[in-house]
Each structure stands twice: as structure tokens, then as C-alpha cells.
């Protein structure tokens, strides 16, 4: 799978940019704050329908467009896939308010081959994996970062997972509101029965799919990390569901275990005013040489482990979809010593398309497989070098 042509209109700091891309690696070089990361964000937006960085969709609209009667940002791509070519489009439409981009009310419109579509029908048409400097939080950050890693991957691969995740989030919100009403003696505890059944059903889908994914990712991540670290360290990951009375592999008992867990913890949940068990509380442990990477690994080791997780994600996507995802690497070599940089570059030859950003051209003089296309990014303009 590869993006053949990418067009940005009033997206972030790009007023109008059309970029033809080839298979293999492409280097996007330029100083900081010139638009390199924005380009990767645009590609990831097409894959997931969501920005990896923006707090609000209005942030995606170029400043100059805010004076227009209808401020609009548009990202389109022509994508080559095993299943045949496809054209994707994301339009972010807003209206100015207080002259501040972060406050611009905005909504998205999505199209596939020119036909309006729902997000559920667009996600996964293009699959992509994005590595950023913030991915160190996959290792050192809280459980939410690692749950998001699984959720973003699985929503691109399995529409049923995406539906269950959306519904599960709504059920938890409703259940928490009811718990607070019970706390205030405004509702009876048995009113939780309906929401517990809903949560157990949708939650079972999430836990089962996450457990299966981690089982496949474990070997992929170990192998990727072995290459990246020069076989000097051993990476191990494990799924840690916040669920008693169930073990990974026991899919048949999953819904029952979730119901039992909710029932046994009902008093605790009422006291806390929130749901304290279920897949929204799960985690993934990451160990280097048998110890917690979050506590004992250096920043370079943590970044290496995070990249291994991303490459494992790409490998798992390829297994499930039968087509290689686009791999987006933002400043992938920062904070790595020379030996790890060489190992990273030598491990990047297996993908149909790689888009790699850097402020330092010298780091790519040797080691990157193939003959990369090189582009200069400056003030929202991309030119071939």
C-alpha cells in the first residue's frame, strides 16, 4: 500500500501543496516548525479520520482561511492498494470565532472515491502507522497511552472493534452518571443491571481482540527490538486486563467474567462514583530484560522499545489486511546513539512506503535501504531535492 499523490489545501501551515510520492522511503528534511510533522499528520488523518495531535478539529485549518466566509481545510490522497486504487478525502469545515484557531467550531466531511461516507466506512481504507517523539510515552507514560496504541491499531483493522469501542465508551459514561445518582440516593443500585449487561457484552469484544492482538504482537515486537538494539536487549510485552476470574485465551468465559467483576465491585464503584473495572482500565506491560522499561530504561532504550512496538503494529496490520501499511516516522533518530541509529536505519527496508522526517540530513547519508526520494520542507512548501 502506498500514497501516490497527497494534496493539502489550507491544512495546518500548508496553503496549497500537491505532492507526488513513490514507493519506498521518502525523506522530508527541514528545520523545526516548517511543516514536516503536519504532512505526516495529514496522511494519518486519512487513515484514521482523526488527528494525532490536534485538540480540536478547528486547529487543522490554516490561519489565513479563517477570514473566509467558510473556512475549510482539505486533505486528499490517491492510494494504491492490493484491493485496487482508491481516492480518500477529508474536509474540515468551520467558522471563525474570536479569531483563535483553537476555538473554531468545525466538523468533518469524509469521501471515498467522491462519495460521502461515515467515519466507520473510511477508517482502514488506508492503513498507516505513525511514530512520533511523543511515543516515548508508550513506555514511560500511563496505561491510557498503551490502550490508545491498541485502539488506534484495531479500529483500522476491525470495524466490529471500532463499533464496540464507541459503544463501550458511551456505556461507561452512562454507568458512571448512574453511579453518582445512586451515591446521591437519586437512583436504586439495581438500575445498574442493564448497563452492566451492555458493558460486559461490548467489553468482551475489546478484551478478546486486544488479547489476540498482543499475542501476535509479542513475537513481532521482540524480533523488531532485537534488530533495533543489535540483539543486546530482550523486549517482552503482556496484556494486563483489569479483570478477575479470567485468563487470556478463555474467550468463552469473558462476558461472564466481566459481569461477575462488575457485580462484585458494585459497592466499590458506587463509593467511587465511577466504574473501576473493565477494559477502560487495562494496561500492557513492557519489560526490557525482565524489568519494567518505564522505571529502569534510559530514554534511548525507551524510544527504541517504542519504535519496536510501532514496527510490530505495522507487521500485525500487514498480517491481518494482506497489504503493507504506510509507515510514518517523525524524527525517528533523535535521542539515539550512533549504533542504535544505524540499527534503526538498517531495519526499515521491508515496507512499501516510508515517510521519514528529520532536521538533519547527515544522519541518513548511510544505512537507509534503497534510494530514498528527498524533499525539502520550508514554511509550508515542499520541493524535491
Secondary structure, DSSP 8 states (H G I E B T S, - for coil): -EEEEEEEEEETTEEEEEEE--SEEEEEE--TTSSHHHHHHHHHHHHHSS-SS-SSGGGGB-GGGGGSTTEEEEEEEEEE-TT--EEEEEEEEEE--TT-GGG-EEEEEEEETTEEE-HHHHTTSS-EEEE-GGGGHHHHS-HHHHHHHHHHHHHHH-HHHHHHHHHHHHHHHHHHHHHHHHHTTSS-GGGHHHHHHHHHHHHHHHHHHHHHHHHHHHHHHHHHHHHHTTTS--EEEEEE-S-SS--TT-GGGHHHHHHHHHHHTHHHHHHHTS--SSGGG-EEEEEETTEEHHHH--HHHHHHHHHHHHHHHHHHHHHHHSS--EEEEESTTTT--HHHHHHHHHT--S-SEEEEEES-GGGGSSS-SS--EEEEEETTEEEE-
